[in-house]
Amino acid sequence: QVQLVESGGGLVQAGGSLRLSCAASGNIFYINGMAWYRQAPGKQRELVAGITRGGSTNYTDSVKDRFTISRDNAKNTVYLQMNSLKPEDTAVYYCNADLLTGMPIPTRKAYWGQGTQVTVSS
């Protein structure tokens, strides 16, 4: 079994900051890419930021220069530092991990966290 557990969401005023964390645990042999997605009410889930195991990152245009994704491979954890938050950043944020499970049958699969609510008030 593999679990991804997010934390760090909450209510913040526009211009404020939040830091999300997502820890993966369970029968994990290797984690490739990790990413953060978000889904606002009535909208499709969108990719916010991604990071490879080696540390290469990519961001959606609307969060560039405001959000920073990072990871700690030893802890199987990915972070999202969100600065200069705007009301349009309000959404449920989900982490995603592309990983290889351990024995008895190593399997490559993408796993999702349960989501954490981020609300930015104007």
N, C-alpha and C positions, 0 to 999 in steps of 0.2 A: 504494500500500500504506500502511496505517496500523497503527501498533503502539502499544500501551499497556504500559509496563513499570513494575511495582511494585517497591518496595524498602522495607526498614525493619522487616520482621517479625522474629520471634525468640522466645526463651524469656525470660519475666520472672516474678518473684514477684508474688503478689497484692499490690495496693496500688501497684505500680510503674507506669511509663509507657513508652510507645513512640510513635514518630512514623512513620507510613507516608507514602510518596510515590508518585505515579504520574505518569509523564511520557508524554505523547502525542507521537508524531512521524510524519512521512511526509507524504502528500499531503492536507494539511488546510487547508481554507479558513476554517472557522469552527467553534468548539465552543460548543454551547449548554449544557445541563446536564451536570454531572459528579456522580458519586456513588460511594459505597462500599457494597458488599454483603458479606455473610459467609455462610459455610455450615459448620455444625458437623457432625460425623459423624452420619449417620442423620437429619439434619434438612434441611428445604428452605432454599434460599438466601433470605436476607432482606435488605431494605434497612436499612442502618445510618444513613446520612446522605446528604443531597443538597445541592447548591449550584447556583444559577443563575449565568449569566454575570455578572449584576449583583450577585451576592453574597448573595442571599436563601438562607437555609438551612432545612433541616428535619431532624429526628432521630427515630429510633424511641425510644419512651419509656424503654427500658432503658438507654440511653446518655446521655440528657439530663443536663447538668451535669457529665458526665465526659469526653465526647468533643467535639472541635471540628474541623469541616471548614473548609478554606479553599482558595483557589486563586490561582494567578498566571497571569493570562491571557497575559502576554507570553511565558511559558515553557511554556504549554499543560500546566500541572502542577496536580494537586490533592493536597492533604495531609489527613491525619487524625491529629490529636493525641489520643492516648488516655491518660487519666490515671485513677488509682484503679482499675486493672484488676482484674477478678474472674475466677475460674476459668471462669465461664460465658461469658466473652468469648472463650474458646478456639475458634478456627475458622480456616478459610482465608478471607482477605479479598481481595475482588476489586474493582478499580475499573472504572467504566463511564463512557463518554463518548458523548453524543448529539451527533454532529457532521455537518458538511457537508464532503464531500471537495472537492478542487480540480478543475481541468481534467484531462482533456477533457470529462468528463460529471459535473458536480457531483451528488452523491448524498447524501441524508441517511440516516444509518445509525447504529445503536448499536454500539459496539465494547467489547470486554472485555479486561482484562488477564489474565495467566496465573495470578494468585493468589499470595499470600504468606501463609505460615503464622504465626499468632500463637498461642502457647501460654502460658497463665497457670497457674502452679503454686500450690497452696494452702499 
